[in-house]
Amino acid sequence: MEHKKIKRKRWIISGIVLLVLIIFVWYENHHLVVSSYDYKSSKISGDLEGYRIVQISDLHNAEFGKNNKNLITKIAELSPDLIVVTGDLVDSNHMDIDVAVNFIEDISGICPIYYVMGNHEHWLSDADRQDLFEGIKNTDTTVLDNEGTTINAGKASFELIGLDDKSLGDDTLKNLMNGCSNDDLTIVLAHEPQYINNFSAAKADIVLSGHAHGGQFILPFVGAVVAPGQGFFPKYTSGAYQMKDTTMYVSRGLGNSVIPVRLFNDPEVVCIDLRK
């Protein structure tokens, strides 16, 4: 009889531990945070002072609240001047184009949106990729595919360049940068951060990247465990990195892909304010 009681207690304790673990993991993967940075440069003056850019990366069809209401509210509360989406809006393993397009449509009224492809967009079938891009373009979002554009803010401006995910390691950025003045502030959207040497060699001022999912699991005394394209114990996973005159901001992203959960690694929205 005593043995049965002990066994029952063990099952109860195990059940409670399992329930707490499930709740914790769910919270870790749905607790949205905002990571804010000030970028200061002598190239910023006049109407660019205080210009706010919000970066969304690696959604992977994830939803935060019904119809992504929590994510949309978080973005709107930041009152951005520009929203950039740095790839992997969809997930090729469990694709739902409607989630991606509906999200973009719902935030399109906040401010202009610019978008570049990640690896998962390339992994879609041609038909699915066409459906995705048609849906995105119908929201007046601009897709930058190895091209640049001038963003005006009152009497000031900066150059925004978007790289295709297959062009991060070649001379595409260098060639695009040749059309920019050294006095121009240049901001580059590039999905994968491990090409920072190339970004720096091209003399980009700011690079906004993602892809690494924050290293997926953040362990005490160890740090980030694994990231696509970088393997185990990756170097570029989240936050700001400096290489010469190039500052790269890496978003931890929002969703997951091959590894379905993240640990001690909150999904994030990145917010960057330009300062003199």
Secondary structure as GFF3:
##gff-version 3
##sequence-region A 1 276
A	DSSP	alpha_helix	2	30	.	.	.	ID=ss1
A	DSSP	beta_strand	33	40	.	.	.	ID=ss2
A	DSSP	three_ten_helix	46	48	.	.	.	ID=ss3
A	DSSP	beta_strand	52	56	.	.	.	ID=ss4
A	DSSP	three_ten_helix	66	68	.	.	.	ID=ss5
A	DSSP	alpha_helix	69	77	.	.	.	ID=ss6
A	DSSP	beta_strand	82	86	.	.	.	ID=ss7
A	DSSP	alpha_helix	97	107	.	.	.	ID=ss8
A	DSSP	beta_strand	113	116	.	.	.	ID=ss9
A	DSSP	alpha_helix	119	122	.	.	.	ID=ss10
A	DSSP	alpha_helix	126	137	.	.	.	ID=ss11
A	DSSP	beta_strand	142	143	.	.	.	ID=ss12
A	DSSP	beta_strand	147	153	.	.	.	ID=ss13
A	DSSP	beta_strand	156	162	.	.	.	ID=ss14
A	DSSP	three_ten_helix	165	167	.	.	.	ID=ss15
A	DSSP	alpha_helix	172	177	.	.	.	ID=ss16
A	DSSP	beta_strand	186	189	.	.	.	ID=ss17
A	DSSP	three_ten_helix	193	195	.	.	.	ID=ss18
A	DSSP	alpha_helix	196	201	.	.	.	ID=ss19
A	DSSP	beta_strand	206	209	.	.	.	ID=ss20
A	DSSP	three_ten_helix	213	215	.	.	.	ID=ss21
A	DSSP	beta_strand	218	219	.	.	.	ID=ss22
A	DSSP	beta_strand	223	224	.	.	.	ID=ss23
A	DSSP	beta_strand	226	227	.	.	.	ID=ss24
A	DSSP	beta_strand	231	232	.	.	.	ID=ss25
A	DSSP	beta_strand	239	243	.	.	.	ID=ss26
A	DSSP	beta_strand	246	250	.	.	.	ID=ss27
A	DSSP	beta_strand	268	275	.	.	.	ID=ss28
###
